[in-house]
Amino acid sequence: MIGWRRTERGTPVQCCYCRKLLAARLAHRLEPEPRVLTAVGAVPMKNIGWFCSRRCVDDYESHFRVILEPEAWGAVEARLA
C-alpha cells in the first residue's frame, strides 16, 4: 500500500476509508488483537482490510457504490495464525 512503512513497531493497519491508525501488524499477529479491535467497533472485511467503524463501512459503500460483507473476527485470527 502507498504510504505504509514498516517500523520497529510493525506495519501500520489503517482504516480503509478514513486512514485512522487501528493496529500494528507484527509478524503473524495484530497488536491489539482482532478480538479487541472488533470490541471497540472496528470492522474486518475479507480481501479489503479493516474499517474503524460501521460508519466508515457505510461511507465506503456509498462512495464506491458497493456492498461489503463483514468478516467474523475468528476467521481473521485463523488467517493470521
Secondary structure, DSSP 8 states (H G I E B T S, - for coil): -TT---BTTBEEEEBTTT--EEEEEETTEEES-HHHHHHTT-EEETTTEEESSHHHHHHHHHHHT----B--HHHHHHHH-
